[in-house]
Amino acid sequence: MTLLILAWLGEQGVNAMIRMDAERLADNAPAWTFAASGGPLTHGMRADGRTVQQCMSVALARLRGSGLSVPF
């Protein structure tokens, strides 16, 4: 699902990425990061999570809060 979301965001003119940081994972910190900017987003945004699911759940809520109707 994450790849579909990234592709859809690209179609909307939004630059987006998801990343896993092994050092943060080793430190028992939230290792997954989603970042997006551009297109209809007034400001860039970032979401972190301990799992990819947690990270994307936060990211989707923030994207929707910014006015993007993500269809997934």
NORMO-V597518 format. One record per helix or strand of 3 or more residues. SS is the DSSP state (H for helix, E for strand). FROM is the first residue (numbers start at 1). TO is the last residue. Records with the same first field share a line. If there is no record, write none. Layout:
BEGIN
SS->FROM-TO + FROM-TO
END
This chain:
BEGIN
H->2-11 + 22-26 + 52-65
E->15-20 + 32-37 + 45-49
END
